[in-house]
Amino acid sequence: MTFSSPESPRVAGEGSLAARLARSDGIHPPRSLSRTDQERFLAEAHIAVLSVDAGPARPPMSVPLWYAYEPGGDIVVNTSVSSRKARLLRTAGAATLTVQHGAPPYRYVVVEGGVVDDIHPAPIAVRRDIARRYLSAEGADAAVDRYDPDDQVLFVIRPQRWYSADFSGVSTRVADDPIGPAASARPVHDTGVRHGR
């Protein structure tokens, strides 16, 4: 769907597409989120879609998953050490993570990053922390305990490029909070995992 620019007469008109969307569903022409708001949004407990290069003549592998992230840190995902996802992450050394708010007004954040560490076996405390973002403490512990701990691996993904859109009409971008590639030396969130690679 294409929106006119904010300066366009079509946007200002009561019968314009943008005006009708704003009245009916609170949808406005998209704006980029500030870096601070991108990180805050990613830190919420969204279901992410992870995409990884699957090699020649294959489209990227994409799969929904749980993850952990705190602003300024790395993204942490957990999977079976024998899974296709684990194999592709090791081979590609990079991935894209997409999270979205699935109801109007829509927002999404896309992060491209490099795999900076994989830890096997995955520490159970970190696996519980990830699960507790999505389930009660009891439910999270039960979900984690279902899996053989020796079969679990953590992948640590360092954000490198950020993309986002916010259809709420509220500008959150500020001059000293630029959009664009992340700084090369980002602080690492202490998940209990040591990122020494």
Secondary structure as GFF3:
##gff-version 3
##sequence-region A 1 197
A	DSSP	alpha_helix	9	12	.	.	.	ID=ss1
A	DSSP	alpha_helix	17	25	.	.	.	ID=ss2
A	DSSP	alpha_helix	35	43	.	.	.	ID=ss3
A	DSSP	beta_strand	48	52	.	.	.	ID=ss4
A	DSSP	beta_strand	61	65	.	.	.	ID=ss5
A	DSSP	beta_strand	75	80	.	.	.	ID=ss6
A	DSSP	alpha_helix	84	92	.	.	.	ID=ss7
A	DSSP	beta_strand	94	101	.	.	.	ID=ss8
A	DSSP	beta_strand	107	119	.	.	.	ID=ss9
A	DSSP	alpha_helix	124	132	.	.	.	ID=ss10
A	DSSP	alpha_helix	137	145	.	.	.	ID=ss11
A	DSSP	three_ten_helix	149	151	.	.	.	ID=ss12
A	DSSP	beta_strand	152	166	.	.	.	ID=ss13
###
